[in-house]
Amino acid sequence: MESHKFRAFLQIARKLNEIQITPLLMGSVGLEVVTGKSWEAQDLDTMYLVIKEAGTYPLKKLYWIGIVL
């Protein structure tokens, strides 16, 4: 099952991959992709791990973003 929300996620993911950010698909759209059945997704939930080099130790920050499409 490929919904317009999943296609939107793929477009966003490709752009973020260009700047070395890999998003993780979460929530009901993620469940739809894995199970192949509708979970009546209302939004697109994604998670991002961003790592920045800052001196000796990398800074890691986790972002959770919900986008209503």
All heavy atoms as TSV, in Angstrom:
chain	resi	resn	atom	element	x	y	z
A	1	MET	N	N	0.849	-1.173	0.000
A	1	MET	CA	C	0.000	0.000	0.000
A	1	MET	C	C	0.897	1.240	0.000
A	1	MET	O	O	1.769	1.374	0.844
A	1	MET	CB	C	-0.879	-0.026	1.240
A	1	MET	CG	C	-1.546	1.290	1.543
A	1	MET	SD	S	-2.538	1.201	3.027
A	1	MET	CE	C	-4.134	1.193	2.280
A	2	GLU	N	N	0.677	2.130	-0.960
A	2	GLU	CA	C	1.474	3.352	-1.029
A	2	GLU	C	C	0.535	4.551	-1.071
A	2	GLU	O	O	-0.097	4.821	-2.075
A	2	GLU	CB	C	2.387	3.340	-2.257
A	2	GLU	CG	C	3.353	4.493	-2.234
A	2	GLU	CD	C	4.404	4.403	-3.307
A	2	GLU	OE1	O	5.065	3.362	-3.402
A	2	GLU	OE2	O	4.549	5.387	-4.036
A	3	SER	N	N	0.442	5.252	0.032
A	3	SER	CA	C	-0.447	6.400	0.136
A	3	SER	C	C	0.269	7.681	-0.272
A	3	SER	O	O	1.490	7.711	-0.410
A	3	SER	CB	C	-0.951	6.535	1.576
A	3	SER	OG	O	0.117	6.925	2.424
A	4	HIS	N	N	-0.507	8.750	-0.441
A	4	HIS	CA	C	0.112	10.037	-0.771
A	4	HIS	C	C	0.985	10.522	0.386
A	4	HIS	O	O	1.978	11.211	0.171
A	4	HIS	CB	C	-0.941	11.080	-1.160
A	4	HIS	CG	C	-1.756	11.607	-0.032
A	4	HIS	ND1	N	-2.821	10.922	0.499
A	4	HIS	CD2	C	-1.645	12.757	0.668
A	4	HIS	CE1	C	-3.343	11.641	1.492
A	4	HIS	NE2	N	-2.654	12.750	1.616
A	5	LYS	N	N	0.677	10.128	1.609
A	5	LYS	CA	C	1.505	10.507	2.756
A	5	LYS	C	C	2.867	9.805	2.691
A	5	LYS	O	O	3.893	10.395	2.992
A	5	LYS	CB	C	0.786	10.200	4.057
A	5	LYS	CG	C	-0.381	11.135	4.331
A	5	LYS	CD	C	-1.069	10.772	5.616
A	5	LYS	CE	C	-2.188	11.720	5.937
A	5	LYS	NZ	N	-3.291	11.737	5.009
A	6	PHE	N	N	2.861	8.534	2.290
A	6	PHE	CA	C	4.131	7.814	2.165
A	6	PHE	C	C	4.962	8.390	1.017
A	6	PHE	O	O	6.171	8.555	1.154
A	6	PHE	CB	C	3.880	6.317	1.960
A	6	PHE	CG	C	5.153	5.519	1.864
A	6	PHE	CD1	C	6.042	5.482	2.915
A	6	PHE	CD2	C	5.463	4.819	0.712
A	6	PHE	CE1	C	7.229	4.754	2.841
A	6	PHE	CE2	C	6.635	4.082	0.623
A	6	PHE	CZ	C	7.515	4.055	1.684
A	7	ARG	N	N	4.326	8.737	-0.085
A	7	ARG	CA	C	5.061	9.361	-1.196
A	7	ARG	C	C	5.649	10.700	-0.760
A	7	ARG	O	O	6.778	11.039	-1.126
A	7	ARG	CB	C	4.162	9.510	-2.413
A	7	ARG	CG	C	3.854	8.177	-3.099
A	7	ARG	CD	C	3.162	8.345	-4.441
A	7	ARG	NE	N	1.873	9.023	-4.344
A	7	ARG	CZ	C	0.723	8.430	-4.065
A	7	ARG	NH1	N	0.692	7.129	-3.832
A	7	ARG	NH2	N	-0.403	9.119	-4.009
A	8	ALA	N	N	4.903	11.456	0.052
A	8	ALA	CA	C	5.416	12.725	0.581
A	8	ALA	C	C	6.628	12.472	1.479
A	8	ALA	O	O	7.625	13.193	1.414
A	8	ALA	CB	C	4.337	13.466	1.349
A	9	PHE	N	N	6.551	11.430	2.306
A	9	PHE	CA	C	7.695	11.074	3.152
A	9	PHE	C	C	8.917	10.768	2.307
A	9	PHE	O	O	10.023	11.214	2.618
A	9	PHE	CB	C	7.359	9.867	4.047
A	9	PHE	CG	C	8.569	9.300	4.725
A	9	PHE	CD1	C	9.130	9.938	5.813
A	9	PHE	CD2	C	9.167	8.144	4.251
A	9	PHE	CE1	C	10.276	9.438	6.424
A	9	PHE	CE2	C	10.297	7.627	4.846
A	9	PHE	CZ	C	10.852	8.278	5.947
A	10	LEU	N	N	8.736	10.007	1.230
A	10	LEU	CA	C	9.873	9.666	0.365
A	10	LEU	C	C	10.500	10.912	-0.250
A	10	LEU	O	O	11.731	11.009	-0.337
A	10	LEU	CB	C	9.439	8.690	-0.728
A	10	LEU	CG	C	9.061	7.284	-0.258
A	10	LEU	CD1	C	8.570	6.457	-1.435
A	10	LEU	CD2	C	10.234	6.613	0.431
A	11	GLN	N	N	9.693	11.877	-0.649
A	11	GLN	CA	C	10.227	13.126	-1.200
A	11	GLN	C	C	11.017	13.884	-0.148
A	11	GLN	O	O	12.114	14.383	-0.424
A	11	GLN	CB	C	9.096	14.014	-1.724
A	11	GLN	CG	C	8.453	13.510	-2.984
A	11	GLN	CD	C	7.322	14.422	-3.431
A	11	GLN	OE1	O	6.599	14.989	-2.616
A	11	GLN	NE2	N	7.159	14.553	-4.730
A	12	ILE	N	N	10.471	13.981	1.045
A	12	ILE	CA	C	11.170	14.664	2.140
A	12	ILE	C	C	12.465	13.939	2.477
A	12	ILE	O	O	13.519	14.558	2.654
A	12	ILE	CB	C	10.256	14.753	3.380
A	12	ILE	CG1	C	9.071	15.672	3.093
A	12	ILE	CG2	C	11.030	15.232	4.600
A	12	ILE	CD1	C	7.948	15.579	4.107
A	13	ALA	N	N	12.409	12.611	2.547
A	13	ALA	CA	C	13.581	11.812	2.893
A	13	ALA	C	C	14.702	11.988	1.878
A	13	ALA	O	O	15.873	12.104	2.251
A	13	ALA	CB	C	13.200	10.333	3.002
A	14	ARG	N	N	14.369	12.021	0.601
A	14	ARG	CA	C	15.405	12.201	-0.425
A	14	ARG	C	C	16.132	13.534	-0.249
A	14	ARG	O	O	17.349	13.610	-0.374
A	14	ARG	CB	C	14.787	12.109	-1.813
A	14	ARG	CG	C	14.442	10.694	-2.204
A	14	ARG	CD	C	13.930	10.606	-3.642
A	14	ARG	NE	N	13.386	9.283	-3.879
A	14	ARG	CZ	C	12.097	8.998	-3.964
A	14	ARG	NH1	N	11.182	9.954	-3.883
A	14	ARG	NH2	N	11.688	7.761	-4.163
A	15	LYS	N	N	15.365	14.591	0.025
A	15	LYS	CA	C	15.987	15.907	0.229
A	15	LYS	C	C	16.871	15.911	1.470
A	15	LYS	O	O	17.976	16.461	1.450
A	15	LYS	CB	C	14.911	16.999	0.358
A	15	LYS	CG	C	14.196	17.277	-0.931
A	15	LYS	CD	C	15.151	17.883	-1.926
A	15	LYS	CE	C	14.434	18.258	-3.203
A	15	LYS	NZ	N	15.345	18.738	-4.227
A	16	LEU	N	N	16.386	15.318	2.555
A	16	LEU	CA	C	17.184	15.278	3.779
A	16	LEU	C	C	18.427	14.404	3.614
A	16	LEU	O	O	19.483	14.716	4.176
A	16	LEU	CB	C	16.333	14.784	4.950
A	16	LEU	CG	C	15.258	15.765	5.415
A	16	LEU	CD1	C	14.347	15.101	6.432
A	16	LEU	CD2	C	15.876	17.026	5.984
A	17	ASN	N	N	18.316	13.325	2.845
A	17	ASN	CA	C	19.480	12.470	2.594
A	17	ASN	C	C	20.604	13.240	1.919
A	17	ASN	O	O	21.787	12.945	2.139
A	17	ASN	CB	C	19.105	11.268	1.737
A	17	ASN	CG	C	18.285	10.227	2.482
A	17	ASN	OD1	O	17.738	9.326	1.880
A	17	ASN	ND2	N	18.175	10.336	3.798
A	18	GLU	N	N	20.246	14.235	1.116
A	18	GLU	CA	C	21.252	15.056	0.431
A	18	GLU	C	C	22.130	15.826	1.421
A	18	GLU	O	O	23.260	16.180	1.094
A	18	GLU	CB	C	20.581	16.035	-0.534
A	18	GLU	CG	C	19.935	15.362	-1.719
A	18	GLU	CD	C	19.137	16.321	-2.590
A	18	GLU	OE1	O	19.174	17.561	-2.352
A	18	GLU	OE2	O	18.457	15.832	-3.523
A	19	ILE	N	N	21.604	16.082	2.620
A	19	ILE	CA	C	22.402	16.784	3.635
A	19	ILE	C	C	22.724	15.856	4.816
A	19	ILE	O	O	22.892	16.297	5.946
A	19	ILE	CB	C	21.711	18.089	4.102
A	19	ILE	CG1	C	20.298	17.817	4.627
A	19	ILE	CG2	C	21.684	19.113	2.985
A	19	ILE	CD1	C	19.640	19.025	5.286
A	20	GLN	N	N	22.805	14.563	4.529
A	20	GLN	CA	C	23.208	13.526	5.474
A	20	GLN	C	C	22.304	13.431	6.701
A	20	GLN	O	O	22.761	13.180	7.818
A	20	GLN	CB	C	24.658	13.719	5.925
A	20	GLN	CG	C	25.693	13.363	4.882
A	20	GLN	CD	C	25.778	14.380	3.761
A	20	GLN	OE1	O	25.848	15.578	4.018
A	20	GLN	NE2	N	25.765	13.913	2.537
A	21	ILE	N	N	20.998	13.619	6.514
A	21	ILE	CA	C	20.022	13.379	7.579
A	21	ILE	C	C	19.121	12.250	7.100
A	21	ILE	O	O	18.569	12.312	6.015
A	21	ILE	CB	C	19.186	14.632	7.888
A	21	ILE	CG1	C	20.092	15.751	8.424
A	21	ILE	CG2	C	18.087	14.301	8.899
A	21	ILE	CD1	C	19.369	17.066	8.643
A	22	THR	N	N	18.999	11.216	7.930
A	22	THR	CA	C	18.165	10.072	7.580
A	22	THR	C	C	16.930	10.050	8.472
A	22	THR	O	O	17.043	9.830	9.670
A	22	THR	CB	C	18.949	8.765	7.750
A	22	THR	OG1	O	20.133	8.837	6.963
A	22	THR	CG2	C	18.131	7.568	7.324
A	23	PRO	N	N	15.746	10.290	7.900
A	23	PRO	CA	C	14.529	10.255	8.705
A	23	PRO	C	C	14.024	8.827	8.890
A	23	PRO	O	O	14.294	7.951	8.075
A	23	PRO	CB	C	13.537	11.069	7.880
A	23	PRO	CG	C	13.993	10.893	6.473
A	23	PRO	CD	C	15.485	10.738	6.537
A	24	LEU	N	N	13.300	8.624	9.971
A	24	LEU	CA	C	12.679	7.346	10.266
A	24	LEU	C	C	11.170	7.548	10.251
A	24	LEU	O	O	10.654	8.420	10.940
A	24	LEU	CB	C	13.130	6.858	11.649
A	24	LEU	CG	C	12.492	5.590	12.185
A	24	LEU	CD1	C	12.842	4.396	11.303
A	24	LEU	CD2	C	12.948	5.339	13.606
A	25	LEU	N	N	10.471	6.769	9.449
A	25	LEU	CA	C	9.021	6.865	9.357
A	25	LEU	C	C	8.394	6.200	10.576
A	25	LEU	O	O	8.727	5.075	10.916
A	25	LEU	CB	C	8.535	6.191	8.074
A	25	LEU	CG	C	7.048	6.241	7.775
A	25	LEU	CD1	C	6.562	7.683	7.671
A	25	LEU	CD2	C	6.753	5.487	6.489
A	26	MET	N	N	7.470	6.911	11.222
A	26	MET	CA	C	6.844	6.424	12.455
A	26	MET	C	C	5.323	6.462	12.311
A	26	MET	O	O	4.809	6.845	11.269
A	26	MET	CB	C	7.248	7.322	13.634
A	26	MET	CG	C	8.726	7.539	13.814
A	26	MET	SD	S	9.570	6.123	14.468
A	26	MET	CE	C	8.986	6.142	16.130
A	27	GLY	N	N	4.623	6.127	13.358
A	27	GLY	CA	C	3.172	6.307	13.441
A	27	GLY	C	C	2.377	5.439	12.491
A	27	GLY	O	O	2.828	4.403	11.998
A	28	SER	N	N	1.153	5.901	12.215
A	28	SER	CA	C	0.218	5.085	11.435
A	28	SER	C	C	0.637	4.922	9.985
A	28	SER	O	O	0.370	3.882	9.384
A	28	SER	CB	C	-1.202	5.644	11.537
A	28	SER	OG	O	-1.212	7.022	11.321
A	29	VAL	N	N	1.317	5.908	9.392
A	29	VAL	CA	C	1.797	5.733	8.011
A	29	VAL	C	C	2.864	4.635	7.984
A	29	VAL	O	O	2.870	3.795	7.090
A	29	VAL	CB	C	2.341	7.055	7.417
A	29	VAL	CG1	C	2.914	6.817	6.032
A	29	VAL	CG2	C	1.246	8.106	7.357
A	30	GLY	N	N	3.727	4.616	8.979
A	30	GLY	CA	C	4.719	3.545	9.081
A	30	GLY	C	C	4.062	2.180	9.221
A	30	GLY	O	O	4.479	1.203	8.602
A	31	LEU	N	N	3.011	2.117	10.039
A	31	LEU	CA	C	2.276	0.859	10.188
A	31	LEU	C	C	1.611	0.438	8.881
A	31	LEU	O	O	1.561	-0.752	8.562
A	31	LEU	CB	C	1.214	0.989	11.285
A	31	LEU	CG	C	1.738	0.976	12.716
A	31	LEU	CD1	C	0.616	1.328	13.688
A	31	LEU	CD2	C	2.335	-0.374	13.051
A	32	GLU	N	N	1.096	1.413	8.127
A	32	GLU	CA	C	0.474	1.088	6.843
A	32	GLU	C	C	1.488	0.458	5.886
A	32	GLU	O	O	1.180	-0.494	5.184
A	32	GLU	CB	C	-0.138	2.338	6.217
A	32	GLU	CG	C	-1.396	2.802	6.916
A	32	GLU	CD	C	-1.983	4.070	6.332
A	32	GLU	OE1	O	-1.403	4.645	5.388
A	32	GLU	OE2	O	-3.045	4.498	6.835
A	33	VAL	N	N	2.711	1.007	5.877
A	33	VAL	CA	C	3.747	0.479	4.990
A	33	VAL	C	C	4.126	-0.940	5.401
A	33	VAL	O	O	4.259	-1.832	4.560
A	33	VAL	CB	C	4.988	1.404	4.993
A	33	VAL	CG1	C	6.150	0.771	4.249
A	33	VAL	CG2	C	4.643	2.764	4.396
A	34	VAL	N	N	4.268	-1.174	6.700
A	34	VAL	CA	C	4.696	-2.484	7.191
A	34	VAL	C	C	3.595	-3.533	7.073
A	34	VAL	O	O	3.851	-4.668	6.661
A	34	VAL	CB	C	5.180	-2.373	8.663
A	34	VAL	CG1	C	5.434	-3.739	9.263
A	34	VAL	CG2	C	6.430	-1.521	8.742
A	35	THR	N	N	2.350	-3.170	7.417
A	35	THR	CA	C	1.274	-4.163	7.451
A	35	THR	C	C	0.491	-4.269	6.151
A	35	THR	O	O	-0.206	-5.253	5.927
A	35	THR	CB	C	0.263	-3.847	8.576
A	35	THR	OG1	O	-0.376	-2.591	8.296
A	35	THR	CG2	C	0.941	-3.807	9.929
A	36	GLY	N	N	0.560	-3.215	5.307
A	36	GLY	CA	C	-0.185	-3.232	4.062
A	36	GLY	C	C	-1.669	-2.951	4.226
A	36	GLY	O	O	-2.445	-3.152	3.298
A	37	LYS	N	N	-2.080	-2.502	5.420
A	37	LYS	CA	C	-3.488	-2.175	5.609
A	37	LYS	C	C	-3.628	-0.732	6.080
A	37	LYS	O	O	-2.688	-0.147	6.595
A	37	LYS	CB	C	-4.165	-3.132	6.584
A	37	LYS	CG	C	-3.795	-2.978	8.023
A	37	LYS	CD	C	-4.572	-3.967	8.879
A	37	LYS	CE	C	-5.039	-3.290	10.148
A	37	LYS	NZ	N	-5.802	-4.138	11.015
A	38	SER	N	N	-4.802	-0.167	5.902
A	38	SER	CA	C	-5.028	1.229	6.259
A	38	SER	C	C	-5.179	1.391	7.767
A	38	SER	O	O	-5.919	0.651	8.415
A	38	SER	CB	C	-6.288	1.752	5.573
A	38	SER	OG	O	-6.560	3.063	6.021
A	39	TRP	N	N	-4.481	2.373	8.310
A	39	TRP	CA	C	-4.615	2.747	9.719
A	39	TRP	C	C	-5.224	4.148	9.814
A	39	TRP	O	O	-5.165	4.787	10.847
A	39	TRP	CB	C	-3.269	2.689	10.421
A	39	TRP	CG	C	-2.790	1.275	10.590
A	39	TRP	CD1	C	-2.179	0.504	9.645
A	39	TRP	CD2	C	-2.922	0.463	11.750
A	39	TRP	NE1	N	-1.914	-0.745	10.148
A	39	TRP	CE2	C	-2.360	-0.797	11.444
A	39	TRP	CE3	C	-3.452	0.666	13.011
A	39	TRP	CZ2	C	-2.318	-1.830	12.357
A	39	TRP	CZ3	C	-3.395	-0.368	13.922
A	39	TRP	CH2	C	-2.840	-1.605	13.589
A	40	GLU	N	N	-5.778	4.614	8.689
A	40	GLU	CA	C	-6.429	5.919	8.610
A	40	GLU	C	C	-5.543	7.037	9.155
A	40	GLU	O	O	-5.941	7.819	10.020
A	40	GLU	CB	C	-7.782	5.879	9.320
A	40	GLU	CG	C	-8.721	4.868	8.689
A	40	GLU	CD	C	-10.076	4.780	9.354
A	40	GLU	OE1	O	-10.461	5.729	10.062
A	40	GLU	OE2	O	-10.743	3.760	9.152
A	41	ALA	N	N	-4.351	7.116	8.612
A	41	ALA	CA	C	-3.370	8.109	9.053
A	41	ALA	C	C	-3.882	9.524	8.835
A	41	ALA	O	O	-4.419	9.841	7.781
A	41	ALA	CB	C	-2.063	7.904	8.286
A	42	GLN	N	N	-3.727	10.355	9.848
A	42	GLN	CA	C	-4.133	11.749	9.769
A	42	GLN	C	C	-2.934	12.671	9.547
A	42	GLN	O	O	-3.095	13.815	9.142
A	42	GLN	CB	C	-4.844	12.171	11.063
A	42	GLN	CG	C	-6.089	11.349	11.350
A	42	GLN	CD	C	-7.152	11.536	10.284
A	42	GLN	OE1	O	-7.476	12.650	9.930
A	42	GLN	NE2	N	-7.670	10.444	9.766
A	43	ASP	N	N	-1.750	12.179	9.847
A	43	ASP	CA	C	-0.547	12.994	9.692
A	43	ASP	C	C	0.634	12.084	9.360
A	43	ASP	O	O	0.489	10.884	9.225
A	43	ASP	CB	C	-0.270	13.817	10.951
A	43	ASP	CG	C	-0.030	12.943	12.182
A	43	ASP	OD1	O	-0.123	11.703	12.077
A	43	ASP	OD2	O	0.248	13.504	13.245
A	44	LEU	N	N	1.788	12.688	9.220
A	44	LEU	CA	C	3.012	11.977	8.867
A	44	LEU	C	C	3.993	12.174	10.012
A	44	LEU	O	O	4.459	13.287	10.248
A	44	LEU	CB	C	3.562	12.559	7.560
A	44	LEU	CG	C	4.815	11.970	6.965
A	44	LEU	CD1	C	4.612	10.499	6.646
A	44	LEU	CD2	C	5.185	12.720	5.708
A	45	ASP	N	N	4.266	11.129	10.780
A	45	ASP	CA	C	5.173	11.209	11.918
A	45	ASP	C	C	6.549	10.719	11.503
A	45	ASP	O	O	6.690	9.604	10.982
A	45	ASP	CB	C	4.666	10.352	13.081
A	45	ASP	CG	C	3.327	10.824	13.600
A	45	ASP	OD1	O	3.188	12.037	13.814
A	45	ASP	OD2	O	2.433	9.991	13.791
A	46	THR	N	N	7.552	11.535	11.758
A	46	THR	CA	C	8.920	11.167	11.414
A	46	THR	C	C	9.847	11.497	12.571
A	46	THR	O	O	9.559	12.347	13.399
A	46	THR	CB	C	9.398	11.922	10.162
A	46	THR	OG1	O	9.222	13.313	10.359
A	46	THR	CG2	C	8.633	11.487	8.933
A	47	MET	N	N	10.974	10.806	12.627
A	47	MET	CA	C	11.981	11.063	13.630
A	47	MET	C	C	13.322	11.242	12.919
A	47	MET	O	O	13.595	10.579	11.912
A	47	MET	CB	C	12.049	9.886	14.610
A	47	MET	CG	C	12.926	10.150	15.801
A	47	MET	SD	S	12.890	8.785	16.983
A	47	MET	CE	C	11.231	8.916	17.606
A	48	TYR	N	N	14.137	12.148	13.421
A	48	TYR	CA	C	15.428	12.454	12.818
A	48	TYR	C	C	16.497	12.461	13.888
A	48	TYR	O	O	16.311	13.057	14.938
A	48	TYR	CB	C	15.424	13.845	12.176
A	48	TYR	CG	C	14.284	14.071	11.243
A	48	TYR	CD1	C	13.065	14.544	11.699
A	48	TYR	CD2	C	14.417	13.791	9.900
A	48	TYR	CE1	C	12.003	14.746	10.846
A	48	TYR	CE2	C	13.356	13.985	9.032
A	48	TYR	CZ	C	12.155	14.464	9.513
A	48	TYR	OH	O	11.107	14.648	8.669
A	49	LEU	N	N	17.613	11.823	13.620
A	49	LEU	CA	C	18.778	11.917	14.487
A	49	LEU	C	C	19.787	12.795	13.760
A	49	LEU	O	O	20.216	12.468	12.653
A	49	LEU	CB	C	19.377	10.541	14.773
A	49	LEU	CG	C	20.647	10.548	15.621
A	49	LEU	CD1	C	20.368	11.137	16.998
A	49	LEU	CD2	C	21.220	9.159	15.736
A	50	VAL	N	N	20.116	13.910	14.367
A	50	VAL	CA	C	21.069	14.835	13.762
A	50	VAL	C	C	22.329	14.825	14.614
A	50	VAL	O	O	22.271	15.037	15.827
A	50	VAL	CB	C	20.480	16.262	13.686
A	50	VAL	CG1	C	21.494	17.225	13.099
A	50	VAL	CG2	C	19.203	16.256	12.862
A	51	ILE	N	N	23.455	14.572	13.974
A	51	ILE	CA	C	24.739	14.548	14.671
A	51	ILE	C	C	25.609	15.654	14.102
A	51	ILE	O	O	25.820	15.727	12.891
A	51	ILE	CB	C	25.443	13.180	14.508
A	51	ILE	CG1	C	24.555	12.062	15.052
A	51	ILE	CG2	C	26.800	13.197	15.188
A	51	ILE	CD1	C	25.067	10.665	14.769
A	52	LYS	N	N	26.097	16.533	14.979
A	52	LYS	CA	C	26.979	17.620	14.556
A	52	LYS	C	C	28.318	17.451	15.254
A	52	LYS	O	O	28.366	17.118	16.436
A	52	LYS	CB	C	26.391	18.977	14.951
A	52	LYS	CG	C	25.128	19.341	14.235
A	52	LYS	CD	C	24.570	20.614	14.813
A	52	LYS	CE	C	24.643	21.712	13.805
A	52	LYS	NZ	N	24.125	22.983	14.300
A	53	GLU	N	N	29.367	17.666	14.519
A	53	GLU	CA	C	30.691	17.625	15.124
A	53	GLU	C	C	30.922	18.931	15.880
A	53	GLU	O	O	30.713	20.009	15.354
A	53	GLU	CB	C	31.767	17.443	14.059
A	53	GLU	CG	C	31.728	16.086	13.377
A	53	GLU	CD	C	31.945	14.929	14.340
A	53	GLU	OE1	O	32.762	15.057	15.270
A	53	GLU	OE2	O	31.284	13.896	14.155
A	54	ALA	N	N	31.323	18.814	17.128
A	54	ALA	CA	C	31.590	19.991	17.948
A	54	ALA	C	C	32.801	19.689	18.817
A	54	ALA	O	O	32.678	19.125	19.892
A	54	ALA	CB	C	30.390	20.347	18.800
A	55	GLY	N	N	33.957	20.024	18.313
A	55	GLY	CA	C	35.169	19.725	19.071
A	55	GLY	C	C	35.446	18.240	19.075
A	55	GLY	O	O	35.326	17.555	18.062
A	56	THR	N	N	35.744	17.697	20.242
A	56	THR	CA	C	36.115	16.292	20.372
A	56	THR	C	C	34.906	15.362	20.318
A	56	THR	O	O	34.994	14.256	19.808
A	56	THR	CB	C	36.839	16.066	21.717
A	56	THR	OG1	O	37.907	17.009	21.804
A	56	THR	CG2	C	37.407	14.675	21.802
A	57	TYR	N	N	33.766	15.814	20.823
A	57	TYR	CA	C	32.600	14.949	20.935
A	57	TYR	C	C	31.475	15.408	20.003
A	57	TYR	O	O	31.172	16.592	19.946
A	57	TYR	CB	C	32.076	14.947	22.377
A	57	TYR	CG	C	33.116	14.507	23.367
A	57	TYR	CD1	C	33.800	15.444	24.127
A	57	TYR	CD2	C	33.428	13.169	23.518
A	57	TYR	CE1	C	34.775	15.049	25.029
A	57	TYR	CE2	C	34.401	12.761	24.409
A	57	TYR	CZ	C	35.078	13.708	25.166
A	57	TYR	OH	O	36.027	13.307	26.041
A	58	PRO	N	N	30.861	14.463	19.305
A	58	PRO	CA	C	29.718	14.845	18.457
A	58	PRO	C	C	28.492	15.168	19.319
A	58	PRO	O	O	28.278	14.556	20.355
A	58	PRO	CB	C	29.469	13.608	17.601
A	58	PRO	CG	C	30.060	12.483	18.371
A	58	PRO	CD	C	31.178	13.061	19.193
A	59	LEU	N	N	27.738	16.151	18.899
A	59	LEU	CA	C	26.480	16.494	19.566
A	59	LEU	C	C	25.362	15.736	18.860
A	59	LEU	O	O	25.266	15.779	17.640
A	59	LEU	CB	C	26.209	17.998	19.474
A	59	LEU	CG	C	27.211	18.907	20.151
A	59	LEU	CD1	C	26.878	20.364	19.830
A	59	LEU	CD2	C	27.197	18.690	21.647
A	60	LYS	N	N	24.531	15.053	19.619
A	60	LYS	CA	C	23.432	14.283	19.033
A	60	LYS	C	C	22.120	14.869	19.534
A	60	LYS	O	O	21.959	15.136	20.712
A	60	LYS	CB	C	23.519	12.821	19.429
A	60	LYS	CG	C	24.744	12.127	18.900
A	60	LYS	CD	C	24.793	10.685	19.313
A	60	LYS	CE	C	26.054	10.039	18.803
A	60	LYS	NZ	N	26.137	8.629	19.168
A	61	LYS	N	N	21.209	15.066	18.630
A	61	LYS	CA	C	19.894	15.583	19.003
A	61	LYS	C	C	18.848	14.801	18.218
A	61	LYS	O	O	18.995	14.588	17.019
A	61	LYS	CB	C	19.801	17.058	18.675
A	61	LYS	CG	C	18.509	17.661	19.139
A	61	LYS	CD	C	18.711	19.016	19.716
A	61	LYS	CE	C	17.417	19.484	20.311
A	61	LYS	NZ	N	17.542	20.595	21.141
A	62	LEU	N	N	17.811	14.375	18.903
A	62	LEU	CA	C	16.740	13.607	18.279
A	62	LEU	C	C	15.533	14.502	18.130
A	62	LEU	O	O	15.107	15.172	19.055
A	62	LEU	CB	C	16.390	12.409	19.172
A	62	LEU	CG	C	15.465	11.357	18.606
A	62	LEU	CD1	C	16.069	10.716	17.360
A	62	LEU	CD2	C	15.195	10.293	19.645
A	63	TYR	N	N	14.972	14.551	16.929
A	63	TYR	CA	C	13.817	15.373	16.634
A	63	TYR	C	C	12.638	14.491	16.263
A	63	TYR	O	O	12.787	13.549	15.499
A	63	TYR	CB	C	14.099	16.310	15.446
A	63	TYR	CG	C	15.180	17.318	15.699
A	63	TYR	CD1	C	16.498	17.042	15.364
A	63	TYR	CD2	C	14.887	18.542	16.269
A	63	TYR	CE1	C	17.502	17.967	15.597
A	63	TYR	CE2	C	15.885	19.476	16.503
A	63	TYR	CZ	C	17.185	19.174	16.164
A	63	TYR	OH	O	18.171	20.101	16.396
A	64	TRP	N	N	11.475	14.797	16.772
A	64	TRP	CA	C	10.230	14.116	16.405
A	64	TRP	C	C	9.343	15.167	15.772
A	64	TRP	O	O	9.059	16.192	16.384
A	64	TRP	CB	C	9.556	13.535	17.635
A	64	TRP	CG	C	8.243	12.901	17.327
A	64	TRP	CD1	C	7.058	13.544	17.076
A	64	TRP	CD2	C	7.963	11.523	17.219
A	64	TRP	NE1	N	6.066	12.641	16.831
A	64	TRP	CE2	C	6.595	11.388	16.907
A	64	TRP	CE3	C	8.727	10.386	17.347
A	64	TRP	CZ2	C	5.985	10.149	16.738
A	64	TRP	CZ3	C	8.117	9.165	17.178
A	64	TRP	CH2	C	6.763	9.047	16.884
A	65	ILE	N	N	8.910	14.933	14.555
A	65	ILE	CA	C	8.113	15.917	13.830
A	65	ILE	C	C	6.854	15.239	13.286
A	65	ILE	O	O	6.922	14.179	12.681
A	65	ILE	CB	C	8.915	16.538	12.669
A	65	ILE	CG1	C	10.158	17.234	13.217
A	65	ILE	CG2	C	8.049	17.498	11.876
A	65	ILE	CD1	C	11.088	17.751	12.164
A	66	GLY	N	N	5.720	15.868	13.498
A	66	GLY	CA	C	4.463	15.413	12.912
A	66	GLY	C	C	4.001	16.440	11.893
A	66	GLY	O	O	3.930	17.619	12.192
A	67	ILE	N	N	3.747	16.002	10.666
A	67	ILE	CA	C	3.330	16.903	9.581
A	67	ILE	C	C	1.926	16.494	9.162
A	67	ILE	O	O	1.668	15.337	8.853
A	67	ILE	CB	C	4.282	16.780	8.385
A	67	ILE	CG1	C	5.720	17.092	8.800
A	67	ILE	CG2	C	3.822	17.687	7.249
A	67	ILE	CD1	C	6.750	16.766	7.749
A	68	VAL	N	N	1.010	17.447	9.154
A	68	VAL	CA	C	-0.345	17.173	8.689
A	68	VAL	C	C	-0.389	17.477	7.204
A	68	VAL	O	O	-0.095	18.582	6.775
A	68	VAL	CB	C	-1.380	18.023	9.448
A	68	VAL	CG1	C	-2.775	17.768	8.897
A	68	VAL	CG2	C	-1.322	17.719	10.927
A	69	LEU	N	N	-0.751	16.463	6.406
A	69	LEU	CA	C	-0.814	16.635	4.953
A	69	LEU	C	C	-2.246	16.618	4.487
A	69	LEU	O	O	-3.071	15.939	4.973
A	69	LEU	CB	C	-0.042	15.516	4.233
A	69	LEU	CG	C	1.448	15.473	4.520
A	69	LEU	CD1	C	2.053	14.247	3.879
A	69	LEU	CD2	C	2.124	16.706	4.000
